[in-house]
Amino acid sequence: MRKVIVSEYVTLDGVIEDPGGAEGFKHGGWSFGFGGAEQQQYKFEELFASDALLLGRRTYEGFAAAWPNMPGTGAYGERMNSLPKYVASTTLSEVTWNATLIKGDLAEELSRLKQEAGQDVLIFGSGELVHTLHERDLIDEYRLMIFPVVLGSGKRLFPSGNEKKVLKLVETRTLGSGVVLLTYQPAKP
């Protein structure tokens, strides 16, 4: 069975907002300065171990505007552009960029996707979608790239008001840049 995997860039204080600087957030671009070959290889392997993307509306719109026209992305960009995308939105009426719009029951659609043959379903960014899936226990794995930076403000991966959920650490890795890769799965009761 396929897994639904969340892959996020996260600051030490839990912020996921605008790591690349495209959203105009006051601290946008906070992930720059920590990249390197190890991180690129990890993201490459992660993308190629999946065969579908699940995205929220805002992430989809940003990616769809950027990726098809981004020069010099090589095999990674080709993979990003060719993968089927599933977009969870209650406001969009149509999508492009090899995407399918999910307007109905999200849990039902994810259950169907997970039953299909293939590789895992990967979620990049998509903070609101991740919050919704987390609350409904629909995420199979969290891959967090923790960056050694504290912002003090911004949208958090897990906003206040969520109920307690216990996760099990299944892998750790430290990169030479100081970024730490943490992989968690929901703990079984």
Secondary structure, DSSP 8 states (H G I E B T S, - for coil): ---EEEEEEEETT-B-S-TTSTT--TTTTTTTTS--HHHHHHHHHHHHTEEEEEEEHHHHHHHHHHGGG-TT-HHHHHHHHHS-EEEE-SS-S---SSEEEE-S-HHHHHHHHHHSSSSEEEEES-HHHHHHHHHTT--SEEEEEEES---S-S-BSS-TT-----EEEEEEEE-TTS-EEEEEEE---
